[in-house]
Amino acid sequence: MEISELSVPDAWVFTPRQHSDSRGTFLEWFRSDALAEVVGHPLTLSQANHSVSRAGTLRGVHYAQVPPSQAKYVTCVRGRVLDCVVDIRTGSPTFGTFASVLLDDVDRRGLYVSEGLGHAFMALTDDAAISYLCSTPYTPGREHGVNPLDPDLALPWPDDLTPLLSEKDDSAPSLKEAESAGLLPAYRDCLAFYDELRAAGAVAGGSR
């Protein structure tokens, strides 16, 4: 499995090795040991989500309050999506920047998004299917969003597709509005929480 960190810190892409023959293809689409090695702690699996979207569907930019927020490991099991990770952590050296990754059923990459980062994707094909492993359950009162069409973010959605948004995502505030309202996670709080997770992971590993 090849692993690379994105230009937005604390997000990684995992490209699995695929083994194909006349019967089909086999791959390991998630390895907890590989993730823990680069992130510094294991992913606690609390919820698994699956979405199917028509071409042009745009979901995000979603995030949750820190702590505990919600880390995600995302893969596309059918079709193709353009996935964007946005640094919405106030005080971060890369605040307001994004990294985009093509997730599809050819390379079968996995994307890990740490707690406190924003996440959005657009389906590039009909019936694009995404599966997520999540570190915490969905908690409506702690979930927030930034408008994925915010011109200041300038996320690279393709021009040949009309964005299809939920009412909630369409009415979400811009990054500046969310920052002014105090809705965004602070970079220092995220770093402190990452340290807590690493410490807990080290203790758990040492107790085996």
Disulfide bonds with the S-S distance in Angstrom:
none
